[in-house]
Amino acid sequence: MRQSKTRGRLAAGRILRFGLPMAILVIMGAHTPWIAHLVPRFTFPAVAAAGAALIVFSFVTSLVQSIRRRRVEGRLSFFPVVVNVVAMVFLVLLPTTHLVRAVTPSGDGAPRIHAGFGDWLGSEGYPRLSPHRGVDVAGRMGADVLAAAAGRVTVARDNRDLCGLIVVIDHDPYGLRTVYCHFAEIAVRVGDSVKRGQRIGAIGTSGQRAWPGFEHVHLELQRGRDINAIEDPLPRIVGCFDDTKAYATDRLVFTYPVKC
């Protein structure tokens, strides 16, 4: 009995000693710009893959040991299995699901949304430290970022935070503004008037560095000047930009900030 308990504790301890530190490193790398930009882009995906392999191994080991204990002692040891199941869900299954979605083309031709408004999971599928403020719209590195609606540029700079190179467009007279993050370059200046579908920059990895395959532009919708007065922009998105199409003028509608 003692030997079985010891094995169970070792299986759970393996997660705590190796899997958990790897998970912390991955989350820190995804949410801390200066860490993410100090290392090659494939560093954190490699760490995540190694951590996932370790977690799967620990899960299988704990499950086998639990079954053996049930046969020998007539009872189950739940703690190691529960620890490994939780780790499997948050550090293996959810990121894997996001990876499959990222590499699978959308059926309607619209760009993929890596992370939605209010999500507690980031673009790569790992837990966030706070709910997502906007939507992460997938696109290729260097691809054009388009103005989601006509307006006036009020911010165009390096924000030196998780947003990186940022562009903000005010949409008067609606009292709304759109925020675009993670540019590789900015193609507009403060004071410029832009049209819907106009190129305002290029997709990059400034600020929060995206993993390979998860490159995106962060689109955020704010009400007035209060940066915490935010809402989901997706209900206002009517599709991909089409310069031959007439868009509503009685209300503010958006098109995707990337080409489809």
VEXBA-331047 format. One line per 4 residues: number of its first residue (from 1); their letters; for each residue x, y, z of C-alpha. Coordinates in steps of 0.5 Angstrom, whole numbers. Example, Ala and Ser with C-alpha at 12.3 -4.5 7.8 and 13.67 -1.06 7.14 Angstrom:
! residues 2
1 = as = 25/-9/16 ~ 27/-2/14
! end
This chain:
! residues 260
1 = mrqs = 0/0/0 ~ 6/5/2 ~ 9/3/-5 ~ 3/5/-9
5 = ktrg = 2/11/-5 ~ 9/13/-6 ~ 8/12/-14 ~ 2/16/-14
9 = rlaa = 5/22/-10 ~ 11/22/-15 ~ 6/22/-21 ~ 3/28/-18
13 = gril = 10/31/-16 ~ 12/30/-23 ~ 7/35/-26 ~ 8/40/-20
17 = rfgl = 16/40/-21 ~ 16/40/-29 ~ 10/41/-32 ~ 7/47/-28
21 = pmai = 14/51/-29 ~ 14/50/-36 ~ 6/52/-36 ~ 8/59/-32
25 = lvim = 14/60/-37 ~ 9/59/-43 ~ 4/64/-40 ~ 9/69/-38
29 = gaht = 12/69/-45 ~ 5/70/-48 ~ 4/76/-44 ~ 10/79/-42
33 = pwia = 13/83/-48 ~ 20/84/-46 ~ 21/76/-45 ~ 17/74/-51
37 = hlvp = 22/79/-55 ~ 28/76/-52 ~ 28/69/-55 ~ 27/66/-62
41 = rftf = 20/66/-64 ~ 20/58/-63 ~ 22/58/-56 ~ 16/58/-53
45 = pava = 12/53/-58 ~ 18/48/-56 ~ 17/49/-49 ~ 10/48/-49
49 = aaga = 10/42/-54 ~ 15/39/-49 ~ 11/41/-43 ~ 5/37/-46
53 = aliv = 9/31/-48 ~ 11/31/-40 ~ 3/32/-38 ~ 1/26/-43
57 = fsfv = 6/22/-40 ~ 4/23/-33 ~ -3/23/-34 ~ -2/16/-37
61 = tslv = 2/14/-31 ~ -2/16/-26 ~ -8/13/-29 ~ -4/6/-30
65 = qsir = -2/6/-23 ~ -9/8/-20 ~ -12/2/-24 ~ -7/-3/-21
69 = rrrv = -8/0/-14 ~ -16/-1/-15 ~ -14/-9/-17 ~ -9/-10/-11
73 = egrl = -12/-6/-5 ~ -20/-5/-8 ~ -20/3/-8 ~ -18/8/-13
77 = sffp = -13/14/-12 ~ -16/20/-14 ~ -11/26/-13 ~ -6/24/-18
81 = vvvn = -11/23/-23 ~ -15/29/-22 ~ -8/33/-22 ~ -7/30/-29
85 = vvam = -14/31/-32 ~ -14/39/-30 ~ -7/39/-33 ~ -9/36/-39
89 = vflv = -15/40/-40 ~ -12/47/-39 ~ -5/45/-42 ~ -6/40/-47
93 = llpt = -13/39/-50 ~ -15/47/-50 ~ -8/49/-54 ~ -9/43/-59
97 = thlv = -16/45/-60 ~ -14/52/-62 ~ -8/50/-66 ~ -13/46/-70
101 = ravt = -17/51/-71 ~ -11/56/-73 ~ -9/51/-79 ~ -16/50/-81
105 = psgd = -19/54/-86 ~ -26/57/-85 ~ -32/55/-89 ~ -34/62/-91
109 = gapr = -28/65/-93 ~ -28/70/-87 ~ -21/70/-83 ~ -21/66/-77
113 = ihag = -22/69/-70 ~ -16/67/-65 ~ -19/70/-59 ~ -26/73/-58
117 = fgdw = -28/79/-54 ~ -28/77/-46 ~ -25/70/-47 ~ -20/68/-41
121 = lgse = -16/64/-46 ~ -11/67/-51 ~ -10/66/-58 ~ -6/60/-57
125 = gypr = -11/57/-52 ~ -7/58/-45 ~ -11/61/-40 ~ -10/69/-39
129 = lsph = -9/73/-33 ~ -15/78/-35 ~ -21/77/-40 ~ -20/79/-47
133 = rgvd = -21/86/-49 ~ -22/85/-56 ~ -22/80/-62 ~ -16/77/-65
137 = vagr = -17/77/-72 ~ -12/72/-76 ~ -7/74/-82 ~ -1/73/-85
141 = mgad = 6/76/-82 ~ 6/83/-86 ~ -1/83/-89 ~ -5/89/-90
145 = vlaa = -9/92/-84 ~ -15/95/-86 ~ -19/101/-83 ~ -26/97/-81
149 = aagr = -30/104/-82 ~ -28/111/-84 ~ -26/115/-79 ~ -20/120/-76
153 = vtva = -13/117/-74 ~ -12/120/-67 ~ -6/115/-65 ~ -1/112/-69
157 = rdnr = 5/110/-65 ~ 9/105/-61 ~ 5/104/-54 ~ 11/100/-51
161 = dlcg = 6/95/-48 ~ 2/89/-50 ~ -1/93/-56 ~ 6/94/-59
165 = livv = 5/99/-65 ~ -2/102/-64 ~ -7/105/-69 ~ -13/108/-66
169 = idhd = -19/111/-71 ~ -25/115/-68 ~ -31/114/-72 ~ -35/121/-71
173 = pygl = -41/122/-70 ~ -42/115/-67 ~ -38/117/-61 ~ -34/110/-62
177 = rtvy = -27/108/-64 ~ -23/102/-66 ~ -16/100/-63 ~ -11/96/-67
181 = chfa = -5/93/-64 ~ 1/89/-66 ~ 3/92/-72 ~ 10/91/-76
185 = eiav = 9/98/-79 ~ 4/104/-79 ~ 2/107/-85 ~ -2/113/-83
189 = rvgd = -1/119/-78 ~ -5/122/-73 ~ -10/127/-76 ~ -11/123/-82
193 = svkr = -18/121/-85 ~ -18/114/-87 ~ -24/111/-91 ~ -26/104/-90
197 = gqri = -22/98/-93 ~ -16/103/-93 ~ -9/100/-91 ~ -7/103/-84
201 = gaig = -1/98/-83 ~ 2/91/-83 ~ 1/85/-79 ~ 7/84/-74
205 = tsgq = 9/81/-67 ~ 10/88/-63 ~ 8/88/-56 ~ 5/81/-55
209 = rawp = 9/76/-59 ~ 4/71/-63 ~ 7/64/-64 ~ 8/62/-71
213 = gfeh = 1/60/-74 ~ -2/65/-69 ~ -1/72/-72 ~ -6/77/-72
217 = vhle = -9/84/-71 ~ -12/85/-65 ~ -19/89/-66 ~ -22/93/-60
221 = lqrg = -28/97/-60 ~ -28/103/-55 ~ -34/108/-53 ~ -32/115/-52
225 = rdin = -25/116/-49 ~ -26/112/-43 ~ -21/106/-45 ~ -25/101/-40
229 = aied = -31/102/-44 ~ -31/97/-49 ~ -36/92/-53 ~ -35/86/-57
233 = plpr = -34/89/-64 ~ -36/82/-68 ~ -44/84/-68 ~ -42/90/-72
237 = ivgc = -38/86/-77 ~ -42/85/-83 ~ -36/81/-87 ~ -30/82/-91
241 = fddt = -29/89/-94 ~ -32/90/-101 ~ -31/97/-105 ~ -37/95/-110
245 = kaya = -41/94/-104 ~ -46/100/-100 ~ -45/100/-93 ~ -50/102/-88
249 = tdrl = -50/110/-86 ~ -55/110/-81 ~ -51/106/-76 ~ -44/104/-75
253 = vfty = -42/98/-78 ~ -35/95/-79 ~ -31/90/-84 ~ -26/85/-82
257 = pvkc = -19/89/-81 ~ -16/84/-86 ~ -17/82/-93 ~ -21/75/-94
! end
